[in-house]
Amino acid sequence: MDYQIREIRQSEYAILSDFLYEAIFIPEGADKPLRSVIKQPELQVYIADFGKADDWCLVAEIEERIVGAVWARIMKDYGHIDDETPSLAISLYKEYRNLGIGTALMRAMLELLKDKGYKQASLSVQKANYAVHMYKKAGFEVVDENEEEYIMACRL
């Protein structure tokens, strides 16, 4: 499948709400939450006022349609480590998962953050999420955990 990875355009920032919703992990057999769940403050931290100095986003595009996004910002989210480490979020529309696009997006974002001078990046992921394997493959290691989630970091 031919796709390209590029920086998001300011006019496209609104699409991050779609990808924030797509990033919500739904365990096997569970119902998908209402879309309004992304309006909760603990989720809005990922996208509210996106476009500030430490905000970075790459998108995957197929035939001029954005099908996935990875974005990073320094925020006090579930994956927060410190005030110098950007936390990542990544998601793709369901039909574009398991095709290597997410891995390519993640690698491109880690390279971008390294080029910008960051020392590491972090994220949080539910332990049952199939993406844990992809994060480990990309260089993330578990640095903390609770009953449900890992906090992972990748040295750049």
DSSP file with accessible surface (Angstrom, degrees, kcal/mol):
  #  RESIDUE AA STRUCTURE BP1 BP2  ACC     N-H-->O    O-->H-N    N-H-->O    O-->H-N    TCO  KAPPA ALPHA  PHI   PSI    X-CA   Y-CA   Z-CA
    1    1 A M              0   0  137      0, 0.0     2,-0.5     0, 0.0    98,-0.0   0.000 360.0 360.0 360.0 125.2    0.0    0.0    0.0
    2    2 A D        +     0   0  152      2,-0.0     2,-0.3    61,-0.0    61,-0.2  -0.688 360.0 152.8 -82.2 126.8    1.5    3.3   -1.0
    3    3 A Y        -     0   0   84     -2,-0.5     2,-0.4    59,-0.1    59,-0.2  -0.956  29.6-144.2-145.2 160.4    1.4    6.0    1.6
    4    4 A Q  E     -A   61   0A  96     57,-2.2    57,-2.8    -2,-0.3     2,-0.5  -0.961   8.4-143.2-126.7 149.7    3.4    9.1    2.5
    5    5 A I  E     +A   60   0A  55     -2,-0.4     2,-0.3    55,-0.2    55,-0.2  -0.946  33.7 153.0-111.0 131.6    4.3   10.5    5.9
    6    6 A R  E     -A   59   0A  31     53,-2.1    53,-3.1    -2,-0.5     2,-0.1  -0.956  47.8 -82.2-149.7 166.3    4.4   14.2    6.2
    7    7 A E  E     -A   58   0A 116     -2,-0.3    51,-0.2    51,-0.2     2,-0.1  -0.459  52.9-106.9 -70.7 145.5    4.0   17.0    8.8
    8    8 A I        -     0   0   18     49,-2.0     2,-0.3    -2,-0.1    49,-0.1  -0.400  30.8-125.8 -69.4 147.9    0.4   17.9    9.6
    9    9 A R    >   -     0   0  125      1,-0.1     3,-2.6    -2,-0.1     4,-0.4  -0.745  18.9-117.9 -92.8 149.7   -0.8   21.3    8.2
   10   10 A Q  G >  S+     0   0  153     -2,-0.3     3,-1.6     1,-0.3     4,-0.3   0.879 115.5  60.1 -54.3 -37.2   -2.3   23.8   10.6
   11   11 A S  G 3  S+     0   0  108      1,-0.3    -1,-0.3     2,-0.1     3,-0.2   0.636 103.7  53.1 -67.4 -10.5   -5.6   23.6    8.6
   12   12 A E  G X  S+     0   0   35     -3,-2.6     3,-2.1     1,-0.1     4,-0.4   0.420  73.1 104.2-104.0  -0.8   -5.7   19.9    9.5
   13   13 A Y  G X  S+     0   0   69     -3,-1.6     3,-2.0    -4,-0.4     4,-0.3   0.823  70.4  67.8 -53.4 -33.7   -5.3   20.1   13.3
   14   14 A A  G >  S+     0   0   83      1,-0.3     3,-1.5    -4,-0.3     4,-0.5   0.798  86.2  69.1 -60.1 -26.0   -9.1   19.4   13.8
   15   15 A I  G X> S+     0   0   37     -3,-2.1     4,-1.7     1,-0.3     3,-0.7   0.722  78.9  80.1 -67.9 -16.1   -8.6   15.9   12.5
   16   16 A L  H <> S+     0   0    2     -3,-2.0     4,-2.6    -4,-0.4    -1,-0.3   0.827  83.7  61.7 -61.2 -28.3   -6.6   15.1   15.7
   17   17 A S  H <> S+     0   0   34     -3,-1.5     4,-2.1    -4,-0.3    -1,-0.3   0.903 102.7  50.9 -64.8 -36.1   -9.9   14.7   17.5
   18   18 A D  H <> S+     0   0   50     -3,-0.7     4,-2.3    -4,-0.5    -2,-0.2   0.935 113.2  44.2 -62.6 -45.7  -10.7   11.8   15.2
   19   19 A F  H  X S+     0   0    0     -4,-1.7     4,-1.4     2,-0.2    -2,-0.2   0.823 108.4  57.4 -74.2 -27.9   -7.4   10.2   15.9
   20   20 A L  H  X S+     0   0    7     -4,-2.6     4,-0.5    -5,-0.2     3,-0.3   0.947 110.0  45.6 -62.7 -44.1   -7.7   10.8   19.6
   21   21 A Y  H >< S+     0   0   29     -4,-2.1     3,-1.3     1,-0.2    -2,-0.2   0.928 111.8  51.2 -63.8 -42.9  -10.9    8.8   19.5
   22   22 A E  H 3< S+     0   0   35     -4,-2.3    -1,-0.2     1,-0.3    70,-0.2   0.760 101.6  63.8 -65.3 -24.4   -9.4    6.1   17.4
   23   23 A A  H 3< S+     0   0   39     -4,-1.4     2,-0.4    -3,-0.3    -1,-0.3   0.641  75.0 109.0 -76.6 -12.8   -6.5    5.9   19.9
   24   24 A I  S << S-     0   0   43     -3,-1.3     2,-0.4    -4,-0.5    -3,-0.0  -0.501  72.3-130.7 -69.0 122.4   -8.8    4.7   22.7
   25   25 A F        -     0   0   40     -2,-0.4    -1,-0.1     7,-0.0    -2,-0.1  -0.619  19.0-162.7 -77.9 126.2   -8.1    1.0   23.3
   26   26 A I        -     0   0   52     -2,-0.4     3,-0.1     6,-0.0     6,-0.1  -0.939  17.0-135.2-110.3 109.2  -11.2   -1.1   23.4
   27   27 A P    >   -     0   0   62      0, 0.0     3,-2.5     0, 0.0   102,-0.0  -0.251  41.8 -76.5 -61.5 153.5  -10.6   -4.5   25.0
   28   28 A E  T 3  S+     0   0  199      1,-0.3     3,-0.1     3,-0.0     0, 0.0  -0.223 119.8  12.3 -50.2 128.1  -12.0   -7.5   23.3
   29   29 A G  T 3  S+     0   0   79      1,-0.3    -1,-0.3    -3,-0.1     2,-0.2   0.337  99.3 121.2  85.9  -8.0  -15.8   -7.8   23.9
   30   30 A A    <   -     0   0   49     -3,-2.5    -1,-0.3     1,-0.1     2,-0.2  -0.584  65.7-112.2 -88.4 152.8  -16.1   -4.2   25.3
   31   31 A D        -     0   0  152     -2,-0.2    -1,-0.1    -3,-0.1    -3,-0.0  -0.584  32.3-109.2 -80.3 145.2  -18.4   -1.6   23.7
   32   32 A K        -     0   0  104     -2,-0.2     3,-0.1     1,-0.1    -1,-0.1  -0.525  39.6-116.8 -70.4 135.1  -16.8    1.4   22.1
   33   33 A P        -     0   0   44      0, 0.0    -1,-0.1     0, 0.0    -9,-0.0  -0.279  37.0 -86.3 -69.4 162.4  -17.4    4.5   24.2
   34   34 A L    >   -     0   0  141      1,-0.1     3,-2.1     2,-0.0     4,-0.2  -0.363  38.0-115.7 -63.0 149.1  -19.4    7.4   22.9
   35   35 A R  G >  S+     0   0  103      1,-0.3     3,-1.8     2,-0.2     4,-0.2   0.803 110.5  74.3 -59.2 -27.9  -17.4    9.9   20.9
   36   36 A S  G >  S+     0   0   71      1,-0.3     3,-2.1     2,-0.2    -1,-0.3   0.676  72.6  85.7 -62.0 -13.3  -18.1   12.6   23.5
   37   37 A V  G X  S+     0   0   29     -3,-2.1     3,-1.8     1,-0.3    -1,-0.3   0.832  77.4  66.5 -58.1 -29.7  -15.6   10.8   25.8
   38   38 A I  G <  S+     0   0   10     -3,-1.8    -1,-0.3     1,-0.3    -2,-0.2   0.636  85.6  71.2 -70.9  -8.6  -12.8   12.7   24.1
   39   39 A K  G <  S+     0   0  154     -3,-2.1    -1,-0.3    -4,-0.2    -2,-0.2   0.602  72.3 110.8 -80.8  -8.9  -14.2   15.9   25.7
   40   40 A Q  S X> S-     0   0   85     -3,-1.8     4,-2.7    -4,-0.2     3,-1.9  -0.406  79.4-122.0 -65.8 140.3  -13.0   14.8   29.1
   41   41 A P  H 3> S+     0   0  106      0, 0.0     4,-1.5     0, 0.0    -1,-0.1   0.846 110.3  59.5 -54.3 -37.0  -10.1   17.0   30.4
   42   42 A E  H 34 S+     0   0   85      1,-0.2    36,-0.2     2,-0.2     4,-0.1   0.721 115.6  35.7 -69.6 -16.3   -7.8   14.0   30.8
   43   43 A L  H X4 S+     0   0   23     -3,-1.9     3,-1.7    -6,-0.2     4,-0.4   0.763 108.1  63.5-100.2 -33.1   -8.2   13.3   27.1
   44   44 A Q  H >X S+     0   0   59     -4,-2.7     4,-3.2     1,-0.3     3,-1.6   0.801  86.1  76.0 -61.4 -25.6   -8.4   16.9   25.9
   45   45 A V  T 3< S+     0   0   43     -4,-1.5    -1,-0.3     1,-0.3    -2,-0.1   0.812  89.6  59.6 -56.2 -25.9   -4.8   17.5   27.1
   46   46 A Y  T <4 S+     0   0   20     -3,-1.7    -1,-0.3     1,-0.1    -2,-0.2   0.768 125.0  10.7 -73.8 -27.4   -3.7   15.6   24.0
   47   47 A I  T X4 S+     0   0   22     -3,-1.6     3,-1.6    -4,-0.4    -2,-0.2   0.586  85.9 122.4-130.7 -15.3   -5.2   17.9   21.5
   48   48 A A  T 3< S-     0   0   35     -4,-3.2    -4,-0.0     1,-0.3     0, 0.0  -0.277  94.2  -5.4 -59.4 131.9   -6.4   21.2   23.1
   49   49 A D  T 3  S-     0   0  123      1,-0.2     3,-0.4     2,-0.1    -1,-0.3   0.827  90.0-171.9  54.5  36.7   -4.8   24.2   21.5
   50   50 A F    <   +     0   0   21     -3,-1.6    -1,-0.2     1,-0.2   -37,-0.1  -0.303  55.4  64.0 -60.9 142.6   -2.5   22.0   19.4
   51   51 A G        +     0   0   40      1,-0.2    -1,-0.2   -38,-0.0    -2,-0.1   0.460  66.3 135.8 120.8   9.5    0.2   23.9   17.5
   52   52 A K  S >  S-     0   0  129     -3,-0.4     3,-2.0     1,-0.1    -1,-0.2  -0.177  73.1 -80.1 -78.8-178.9    2.3   25.3   20.4
   53   53 A A  T 3  S+     0   0   86      1,-0.3    -1,-0.1    20,-0.0    20,-0.0   0.807 128.4  37.9 -54.9 -42.9    6.1   25.3   20.5
   54   54 A D  T 3  S+     0   0   68     20,-0.1     2,-0.5     2,-0.0    -1,-0.3   0.076  91.1 111.6-101.1  25.8    6.6   21.7   21.6
   55   55 A D    <   +     0   0   19     -3,-2.0     2,-0.4    18,-0.2    18,-0.2  -0.873  40.1 174.1-100.7 129.2    3.8   20.2   19.6
   56   56 A W  E     + B   0  72A  47     16,-2.6    16,-2.7    -2,-0.5     2,-0.4  -0.993   4.0 177.0-134.6 139.9    4.7   17.9   16.7
   57   57 A C  E     - B   0  71A   8     -2,-0.4   -49,-2.0    14,-0.2     2,-0.4  -0.980   9.2-173.1-148.1 134.2    2.5   15.8   14.5
   58   58 A L  E     -AB   7  70A  10     12,-2.7    12,-2.5    -2,-0.4     2,-0.3  -0.940  12.6-160.2-118.8 146.2    3.1   13.6   11.5
   59   59 A V  E     -AB   6  69A   0    -53,-3.1   -53,-2.1    -2,-0.4     2,-0.5  -0.904  15.0-134.2-124.3 153.8    0.3   12.1    9.4
   60   60 A A  E     -AB   5  68A   0      8,-2.3     7,-2.9    -2,-0.3     8,-1.2  -0.922  27.5-165.9-103.9 133.5    0.1    9.1    7.0
   61   61 A E  E     -AB   4  66A  26    -57,-2.8   -57,-2.2    -2,-0.5     2,-0.4  -0.970  14.1-173.8-127.8 133.6   -1.7    9.9    3.8
   62   62 A I  E >  S- B   0  65A  17      3,-2.7     3,-1.8    -2,-0.4   -59,-0.1  -0.995  79.7 -17.7-125.8 122.7   -3.0    7.6    1.1
   63   63 A E  T 3  S-     0   0  185     -2,-0.4    -1,-0.1     1,-0.3     3,-0.1   0.910 129.2 -51.1  46.9  50.2   -4.4    9.1   -2.0
   64   64 A E  T 3  S+     0   0  180      1,-0.2     2,-0.5    -3,-0.0    -1,-0.3   0.623 115.8 115.8  65.8  17.2   -4.7   12.5   -0.4
   65   65 A R  E <   -B   62   0A 106     -3,-1.8    -3,-2.7     0, 0.0     2,-0.5  -0.966  66.6-130.2-116.4 127.5   -6.6   11.1    2.6
   66   66 A I  E     +B   61   0A  15     -2,-0.5    -5,-0.3    -5,-0.2     3,-0.1  -0.627  32.5 169.4 -74.3 123.8   -5.1   11.2    6.1
   67   67 A V  E     +     0   0A   0     -7,-2.9    26,-2.5    -2,-0.5     2,-0.3   0.490  59.6  11.8-115.7  -8.3   -5.4    7.7    7.5
   68   68 A G  E     -BC  60  92A   0     -8,-1.2    -8,-2.3    24,-0.2     2,-0.3  -0.985  57.2-163.2-163.9 160.7   -3.2    7.9   10.6
   69   69 A A  E     -BC  59  91A   0     22,-2.6    22,-2.3    -2,-0.3     2,-0.4  -0.995   7.8-166.7-150.5 147.4   -1.4   10.3   12.9
   70   70 A V  E     +BC  58  90A   0    -12,-2.5   -12,-2.7    -2,-0.3     2,-0.3  -0.996  21.0 176.9-129.9 131.8    1.3   10.4   15.5
   71   71 A W  E     -BC  57  89A   0     18,-2.8    18,-2.4    -2,-0.4     2,-0.4  -0.968  11.6-164.3-139.4 155.2    1.7   13.5   17.7
   72   72 A A  E     +BC  56  88A   0    -16,-2.7   -16,-2.6    -2,-0.3     2,-0.3  -0.990  14.7 156.1-138.5 143.7    3.8   14.6   20.6
   73   73 A R  E     - C   0  87A  14     14,-1.7    14,-2.8    -2,-0.4     2,-0.7  -0.962  47.4-103.2-159.3 156.5    3.7   17.3   23.1
   74   74 A I        +     0   0   47     -2,-0.3     2,-0.3   -20,-0.3   -20,-0.1  -0.783  65.0 140.0 -84.5 115.9    5.0   18.0   26.5
   75   75 A M        -     0   0   14     -2,-0.7     2,-1.4    10,-0.4     7,-0.1  -0.978  64.5-106.1-153.3 161.3    1.9   17.5   28.7
   76   76 A K        +     0   0  143     -2,-0.3     2,-0.1     4,-0.1   -31,-0.1  -0.610  69.6 137.0 -93.6  75.1    0.8   16.1   32.0
   77   77 A D  S >  S-     0   0   18     -2,-1.4     3,-1.5   -32,-0.1   -34,-0.1  -0.323  74.6 -76.3-106.9-168.5   -0.9   13.0   30.5
   78   78 A Y  T 3  S+     0   0  100      1,-0.3    47,-0.1   -36,-0.2    45,-0.1   0.794 132.0  46.1 -62.6 -29.1   -1.0    9.3   31.4
   79   79 A G  T 3  S+     0   0    0     45,-0.2    -1,-0.3    43,-0.1    44,-0.1   0.263  80.3 142.0 -99.1  13.3    2.6    8.9   30.0
   80   80 A H    <   +     0   0   51     -3,-1.5     3,-0.1     1,-0.2    -4,-0.1  -0.303  13.8 161.7 -62.1 129.2    4.1   12.0   31.6
   81   81 A I        -     0   0   58      1,-0.5     2,-0.3     4,-0.3    -1,-0.2   0.711  64.2 -31.2-110.1 -51.8    7.7   11.4   32.8
   82   82 A D    >   -     0   0   52      3,-0.3     3,-1.1    -7,-0.1    -1,-0.5  -0.948  65.3 -89.0-159.9 177.5    9.0   15.0   33.2
   83   83 A D  T 3  S+     0   0   89     -2,-0.3    -9,-0.1     1,-0.2    -7,-0.0   0.395 121.0  52.0 -81.1   4.3    8.7   18.5   31.7
   84   84 A E  T 3  S+     0   0  135      1,-0.1    35,-0.3     2,-0.0    36,-0.3   0.429  93.0  83.9-111.4  -4.7   11.4   17.9   29.0
   85   85 A T  S <  S-     0   0    4     -3,-1.1   -10,-0.4    33,-0.1    -4,-0.3  -0.884  71.6-139.8-107.6 116.3   10.0   14.6   27.6
   86   86 A P        -     0   0    0      0, 0.0    36,-2.3     0, 0.0     2,-0.4  -0.490  15.1-137.8 -71.3 141.1    7.2   14.8   25.0
   87   87 A S  E     -Cd  73 122A   0    -14,-2.8   -14,-1.7    34,-0.2     2,-0.3  -0.804  19.2-140.1 -96.6 143.9    4.5   12.2   25.3
   88   88 A L  E     -C   72   0A   7     34,-2.8    36,-0.4    -2,-0.4     2,-0.3  -0.751  17.9-173.9-107.1 151.9    3.2   10.5   22.2
   89   89 A A  E     +C   71   0A  13    -18,-2.4   -18,-2.8    -2,-0.3     2,-0.3  -0.984  12.9 176.9-134.8 143.6   -0.2    9.5   20.9
   90   90 A I  E     +C   70   0A  16     -2,-0.3     2,-0.3   -20,-0.2   -20,-0.2  -0.997   6.8 152.8-147.4 141.8   -0.6    7.4   17.7
   91   91 A S  E     -C   69   0A   8    -22,-2.3   -22,-2.6    -2,-0.3     2,-0.3  -0.973  18.7-159.9-163.1 159.9   -3.6    5.9   15.9
   92   92 A L  E     -C   68   0A  15     -2,-0.3   -24,-0.2   -24,-0.2     5,-0.1  -0.954  41.5 -89.4-134.3 155.0   -4.8    4.9   12.5
   93   93 A Y    >   -     0   0   29    -26,-2.5     3,-2.6    -2,-0.3     4,-0.3  -0.411  49.8-108.9 -61.3 145.4   -8.2    4.3   11.2
   94   94 A K  G >  S+     0   0  154      1,-0.3     3,-1.7     2,-0.2    -1,-0.1   0.830 115.6  57.4 -50.2 -42.7   -9.1    0.6   11.8
   95   95 A E  G 3  S+     0   0  117      1,-0.3    -1,-0.3     3,-0.0    -2,-0.1   0.619 106.0  52.1 -70.0  -8.0   -8.8   -0.5    8.1
   96   96 A Y  G X  S+     0   0   41     -3,-2.6     3,-0.6   -29,-0.2     5,-0.4   0.307  85.8 109.8-110.0   9.4   -5.2    0.8    7.9
   97   97 A R  T <  S+     0   0   53     -3,-1.7   -29,-0.0    -4,-0.3    -4,-0.0  -0.444  71.2  26.9 -83.0 157.7   -3.9   -1.0   11.0
   98   98 A N  T 3  S+     0   0  145     -2,-0.1    -1,-0.2     1,-0.1    -4,-0.0   0.763  90.9 102.7  63.5  29.6   -1.4   -4.0   10.8
   99   99 A L  S <  S-     0   0   90     -3,-0.6    -2,-0.1   -98,-0.0    -1,-0.1   0.280  99.6-102.2-118.2   4.6    0.0   -2.8    7.5
  100  100 A G  S  > S+     0   0   37     -4,-0.0     4,-2.1     4,-0.0     5,-0.1   0.368  94.2 112.6  90.1  -5.1    3.3   -1.3    8.9
  101  101 A I  H  > S+     0   0    1     -5,-0.4     4,-2.7     2,-0.2     5,-0.2   0.925  75.7  50.3 -68.5 -42.4    2.0    2.3    8.6
  102  102 A G  H  > S+     0   0    9     -6,-0.3     4,-2.7     2,-0.2    -1,-0.2   0.919 110.4  50.0 -62.2 -42.3    1.9    2.8   12.4
  103  103 A T  H  > S+     0   0   28      1,-0.2     4,-2.7     2,-0.2    -1,-0.2   0.927 111.8  48.3 -62.2 -43.0    5.5    1.5   12.8
  104  104 A A  H  X S+     0   0   23     -4,-2.1     4,-2.3     2,-0.2    -2,-0.2   0.909 111.7  49.8 -64.7 -41.1    6.6    3.9   10.0
  105  105 A L  H  X S+     0   0    0     -4,-2.7     4,-2.5     2,-0.2    -2,-0.2   0.932 111.7  48.7 -61.0 -46.4    4.8    6.8   11.6
  106  106 A M  H  X S+     0   0    0     -4,-2.7     4,-2.6     1,-0.2     5,-0.2   0.935 111.7  48.4 -62.1 -46.4    6.4    6.0   15.0
  107  107 A R  H  X S+     0   0  134     -4,-2.7     4,-2.2     1,-0.2    -1,-0.2   0.911 111.8  50.1 -60.9 -42.4    9.9    5.7   13.6
  108  108 A A  H  X S+     0   0   32     -4,-2.3     4,-2.4    -5,-0.2    -1,-0.2   0.911 111.5  48.5 -63.4 -40.6    9.5    9.0   11.7
  109  109 A M  H  X S+     0   0    0     -4,-2.5     4,-2.9     2,-0.2     5,-0.2   0.924 110.0  50.7 -67.6 -42.0    8.3   10.8   14.9
  110  110 A L  H  X S+     0   0   16     -4,-2.6     4,-2.3     1,-0.2    -1,-0.2   0.910 111.7  48.7 -62.4 -37.9   11.1    9.4   17.0
  111  111 A E  H  X S+     0   0  100     -4,-2.2     4,-2.6    -5,-0.2    -1,-0.2   0.916 111.0  50.2 -66.3 -43.1   13.6   10.6   14.3
  112  112 A L  H  X S+     0   0   22     -4,-2.4     4,-1.6     2,-0.2    -2,-0.2   0.940 111.6  47.9 -60.8 -46.8   11.9   14.1   14.2
  113  113 A L  H  <>S+     0   0    0     -4,-2.9     5,-2.2     1,-0.2     4,-0.3   0.906 111.4  50.5 -63.6 -39.1   12.1   14.4   18.0
  114  114 A K  H ><5S+     0   0  114     -4,-2.3     3,-1.7    -5,-0.2    -1,-0.2   0.938 109.4  51.1 -61.8 -45.8   15.7   13.3   18.0
  115  115 A D  H 3<5S+     0   0  119     -4,-2.6    -1,-0.2     1,-0.3    -2,-0.2   0.795 106.2  55.9 -61.7 -29.0   16.5   15.9   15.3
  116  116 A K  T 3<5S-     0   0  109     -4,-1.6    -1,-0.3    -5,-0.2    -2,-0.2   0.478 123.6-105.2 -83.7  -3.3   14.7   18.6   17.5
  117  117 A G  T < 5 +     0   0   47     -3,-1.7    -3,-0.2    -4,-0.3     2,-0.1   0.520  67.5 148.2  96.9   6.0   17.1   17.8   20.4
  118  118 A Y      < -     0   0   31     -5,-2.2    -1,-0.3     1,-0.1     3,-0.1  -0.482  39.1-150.5 -73.0 148.1   14.8   15.8   22.7
  119  119 A K  S    S-     0   0  162    -35,-0.3    37,-2.8     1,-0.2     2,-0.3   0.724  71.8  -6.9 -89.9 -27.1   16.6   13.1   24.7
  120  120 A Q  E     - E   0 155A  25     35,-0.3     2,-0.3   -36,-0.3    -1,-0.2  -0.974  56.0-141.7-159.4 167.8   13.6   10.7   25.0
  121  121 A A  E     - E   0 154A   0     33,-1.7    33,-2.5    -2,-0.3     2,-0.3  -0.941  18.6-160.8-133.8 155.8    9.9   10.3   24.3
  122  122 A S  E     +dE  87 153A   0    -36,-2.3   -34,-2.8    -2,-0.3     2,-0.3  -0.874  11.9 171.0-133.8 168.1    7.2    8.6   26.4
  123  123 A L  E     - E   0 152A   4     29,-2.0    29,-2.8    -2,-0.3     2,-0.4  -0.969  24.3-129.5-162.8 165.3    3.8    7.1   26.2
  124  124 A S  E     + E   0 151A  25    -36,-0.4     2,-0.3    -2,-0.3    27,-0.2  -0.963  25.9 177.1-122.2 147.7    1.3    5.1   28.1
  125  125 A V  E     - E   0 150A   5     25,-2.1    25,-2.9    -2,-0.4     2,-0.2  -0.994  34.6-107.6-149.4 139.2   -0.4    2.0   26.9
  126  126 A Q  E >   - E   0 149A  52     -2,-0.3     3,-2.0    23,-0.2    23,-0.3  -0.484  31.4-124.8 -66.5 140.6   -2.8   -0.4   28.4
  127  127 A K  T 3  S+     0   0   65     21,-3.1    -1,-0.1     1,-0.3    22,-0.1   0.814 109.8  53.4 -58.1 -31.9   -1.1   -3.7   29.1
  128  128 A A  T 3  S+     0   0   81     20,-0.4     2,-0.3     4,-0.0    -1,-0.3   0.543  82.8 113.7 -81.7  -5.7   -3.7   -5.6   27.0
  129  129 A N    X   -     0   0   22     -3,-2.0     3,-1.9     1,-0.2     4,-0.3  -0.497  66.2-141.0 -74.2 129.1   -3.2   -3.4   23.9
  130  130 A Y  T >> S+     0   0  132     -2,-0.3     3,-0.8     1,-0.3     4,-0.6   0.712  96.1  74.7 -59.0 -20.2   -1.6   -5.2   20.9
  131  131 A A  H 3> S+     0   0   11      1,-0.2     4,-2.6     2,-0.2    -1,-0.3   0.687  71.7  83.5 -70.8 -16.4    0.4   -2.0   20.3
  132  132 A V  H <> S+     0   0   16     -3,-1.9     4,-2.5     1,-0.2    -1,-0.2   0.921  89.7  52.2 -52.6 -43.3    2.7   -2.8   23.2
  133  133 A H  H <> S+     0   0  131     -3,-0.8     4,-2.4    -4,-0.3    -1,-0.2   0.919 108.8  49.1 -60.1 -44.2    4.7   -5.1   20.9
  134  134 A M  H  X S+     0   0   34     -4,-0.6     4,-1.9     1,-0.2    -1,-0.2   0.913 110.3  51.2 -63.3 -40.9    5.1   -2.4   18.3
  135  135 A Y  H  <>S+     0   0   21     -4,-2.6     5,-2.6     2,-0.2     4,-0.4   0.927 110.6  48.1 -64.3 -41.8    6.3    0.1   20.9
  136  136 A K  H ><5S+     0   0  108     -4,-2.5     3,-1.5     1,-0.2    -1,-0.2   0.919 110.3  52.1 -63.6 -41.4    8.9   -2.3   22.2
  137  137 A K  H 3<5S+     0   0  132     -4,-2.4    -1,-0.2     1,-0.3    -2,-0.2   0.845 106.0  55.3 -62.1 -32.0   10.0   -3.0   18.6
  138  138 A A  T 3<5S-     0   0   17     -4,-1.9    -1,-0.3    -5,-0.2    -2,-0.2   0.518 131.0 -92.6 -80.4  -6.1   10.4    0.8   18.1
  139  139 A G  T < 5S+     0   0   38     -3,-1.5    16,-0.4    -4,-0.4    -3,-0.2   0.468  77.4 141.6 111.2   2.3   12.7    1.0   21.1
  140  140 A F      < -     0   0    4     -5,-2.6     2,-0.3    -6,-0.2    -1,-0.3  -0.547  29.2-165.4 -78.0 144.8   10.4    1.8   24.0
  141  141 A E  E     -F  153   0A 140     12,-2.7    12,-2.4    -2,-0.2     2,-0.3  -0.962  29.2-103.7-127.3 148.7   11.0    0.2   27.4
  142  142 A V  E     +F  152   0A  52     -2,-0.3    10,-0.3    10,-0.2     3,-0.1  -0.549  40.2 168.3 -71.7 125.0    8.6    0.0   30.4
  143  143 A V  E     -     0   0A  84      8,-3.1     2,-0.3     1,-0.4     9,-0.2   0.536  67.3  -1.5-112.5 -15.2    9.8    2.5   33.0
  144  144 A D  E     -F  151   0A  98      7,-1.5     7,-3.1     2,-0.0    -1,-0.4  -0.967  64.0-173.4-163.9 163.0    6.7    2.3   35.3
  145  145 A E  E     -F  150   0A 100     -2,-0.3     2,-0.2     5,-0.3     5,-0.2  -0.989   9.8-163.9-158.7 159.0    3.4    0.6   35.4
  146  146 A N        -     0   0   83      3,-2.4    -2,-0.0    -2,-0.3     5,-0.0  -0.639  56.4 -71.2-126.9-166.0    0.2    0.3   37.3
  147  147 A E  S    S+     0   0  180     -2,-0.2     3,-0.0     1,-0.2   -20,-0.0   0.872 129.2  19.2 -59.5 -37.0   -2.5   -2.3   37.3
  148  148 A E  S    S+     0   0  119      1,-0.1   -21,-3.1   -22,-0.1   -20,-0.4   0.718 119.2  46.7-106.4 -27.5   -3.7   -1.5   33.8
  149  149 A E  E     -E  126   0A  32    -23,-0.3    -3,-2.4   -22,-0.1     2,-0.4  -0.875  55.9-142.4-128.9 153.8   -1.0    0.4   32.0
  150  150 A Y  E     -EF 125 145A  49    -25,-2.9   -25,-2.1    -2,-0.3     2,-0.6  -0.884  14.0-147.3-101.1 143.9    2.6    0.6   31.2
  151  151 A I  E     -EF 124 144A  27     -7,-3.1    -8,-3.1    -2,-0.4    -7,-1.5  -0.968  28.1-170.8-104.9 124.6    4.5    3.9   31.0
  152  152 A M  E     -EF 123 142A   0    -29,-2.8   -29,-2.0    -2,-0.6     2,-0.3  -0.880  12.0-166.7-120.2 150.3    7.1    3.5   28.4
  153  153 A A  E     -EF 122 141A   8    -12,-2.4   -12,-2.7    -2,-0.3     2,-0.4  -0.969   7.6-156.3-134.9 151.0   10.1    5.6   27.3
  154  154 A C  E     -E  121   0A   8    -33,-2.5   -33,-1.7    -2,-0.3     2,-0.3  -0.991  17.1-137.3-128.2 119.5   12.4    5.6   24.3
  155  155 A R  E      E  120   0A 192     -2,-0.4   -35,-0.3   -16,-0.4   -36,-0.1  -0.607 360.0 360.0 -73.3 136.3   15.8    7.1   24.5
  156  156 A L              0   0   50    -37,-2.8   -45,-0.1    -2,-0.3    -1,-0.0  -0.572 360.0 360.0-103.1 360.0   16.5    9.1   21.3
